[in-house]
């Protein structure tokens, strides 16, 4: 029995080991097949411009996001190196193209990179590989299109838009009806050309007329000889500038490549512009009543604008705003020195005025009392009665009689000595304190005065 149990236990252990081995093999195969799937595939693309791309913009293939923009760097020749992390379609193959596109015309962070993978038969682009600038296309903004136009062309375009608005003002219904005839007109023209080609007699006449034209040119052979001579001289002049011409021809491929990129992206821009125009059509219906209501305002504002024009510029000297602005620099040069000094003077005067302001009633009262004291007059004129009170001594009774006792400085009506100069009386402190406590008055707790500095007496 013991031998049978041992045999059974060994068999069970062998099964467990076999199952564990199978599980380990399955896990190993899964790791080998799917273990590297989480690591993103990195590739960079060089564009002529960054096209307002930012980190985190999506990378799409066929309209489906497959990765994001990881980094944007500036190359030594001023181009944009865009590094992308892809989670699908890895690795890419040679022939892959990249285009920076915009979801809409509004916003600056609505760009994405659209990839068109190359054929599987092409060479694989390794991890960290590059897509050359010849395989990338940068976006063309609407402002870039308008910046290529000179001022006269932009002005003409503005006049064309304004003229079209005036032309279709109130006639949108008729314009829609007229647009219905474009298709019949074009199809009719196509049929006309087909008939011209099929009409052999007419074609024969065209050949005959061409022969007559050749004969007429033969009759003007002398003029043609002069034309050839002038053309020869022109070609010689061009040959003398062969260096400049060679330089221009060397720059021509790059120019044509950029122009090709511009025109390719212009197609997408025009498609977006069509969406903008379609969205603007409902709003233009409200422009007509707005302009109709605006017309009286413009008519009434004409005198005001005329007066404003004369205020800005008027014949003569020193009588308009332009003359005033021309003299302003001279005034500024003078005030550059005077104003800072004035400001410093006001800043230094401010503390003095703040200290003297609470004493205004005392000063006004002194002027009033002084005027009353000198109001009397006789034949010799006005006079004032003055009685100085010093109270330097007081009379004291004692058994031996009366004696003079010296008063301290604080007991005198007018303080004398260094202590008098140290006294900081508060407003209203030149007389005895008021019973209701209204004087002396300390304006603020930090005001520099002593409320106890008042004359002695009741």
Secondary structure, 3 states (H helix, E strand, C coil): CHHHHHHHHHHHHHHHHHHHHHHHHHHHHHHHHHHHHHCCEEEEEEECCCCCCCCCCEEEECCEEEEEEEEEEECCCCCEEEEEEECCCCCCECCCEEEEEECCCCCCCCEEEEEECCCCCCCECCCCEEECHHHEECCCCHHHHHHCCCHHHHHHHHHHHHHHHHHCCCCHHHHHHHHCHHHHHHHHHHHHHHHHHHCHHHHHHHHHHHHHHHHHHHHCHHHHHHHHHHHHHHHHHHHHCHHHHHHHHHHHHHHHHHHHHHHHHHHHHHHHHHHHHHHHHHHHHHHHHHHHHHHHHHHHHHHHHHHHHHHHCCCCCCCCHHHHHHHHHHHHHHHHHHHHHHHHHHHHHHHHHHHHHCCHHHHHHHHHHHHHHCCCEECCEECCCCCCCCCCEEEEEECCEEEEEECCHHHCCCCCCHHHHHCCECECCCCCCCCCCCCCECCCCCCCCECCCCCCCC
